[in-house]
Amino acid sequence: VTSRGMSAAAAKRKGKREDWEDLDVNADSRLPATHGFIFIVNSLLLAFAPVYLFSAIFDLSIEEYAVWYGVVSVVSAIILTLACQNRAKNLRNRLIAIRGIELESTIQLKNKDSMDEKAKLKLQEAESKRTAINQESLALALSYTNSMFLATSVIVEFLILRSQAPIINYAVSTVFCSALIFYLSTIKSK
């Protein structure tokens, strides 16, 4: 018995880490890195779409209002990227739960000692299912975010804020629609 009242065996166990302590459980909630790149490029293209509308329809020259276009588009692109990520994570988690696919950390815990051919095959099958779900969530998140942003921005630009000065209309409608899409992405549907 040690000075603190623990037996030698208990002291030895205290220093040993459990298998679940070494797992990267955050890997279950992360999206692939390529998704982030796709979200950024998509959001930049989407945020610059109103620039064309306002330069062509409202005669706001790109050279004269470059600073406005740049600032509003970058802010909007950041918000839209976050909205895409939220939407993709929510969709992926729902698809995994609906289809009953095991998470990576769960499979690692179950098969930590037995890595025979059957366990490796099961791990590969689950990985391919998760990859397919990641691709589905990417496609659905992009299509939802793009369509909702374009639809709401057209409604706000041409119906709600049509009487405002064009540059104010552009700034408010673009940032407001991006923020609305972000808010909608944070709502978890059942």
Secondary structure, DSSP 8 states (H G I E B T S, - for coil): --TTS--HHHHHHHHS--GGGGS-GGGGT---HHHHHHHHHHHHHHHTHHHHHHHHHS---TTTTHHHHHHHHHHHHHHHHHHHHHHHHHHHHHHHHHHT---HHHHHHHTSS--SHHHHHHHHHHHHHHHHHHHHHHHHHHHHHHHHHHHHHHHIIIIISTTS-HHHHHHHHHHHHHHHHHHHHHS---
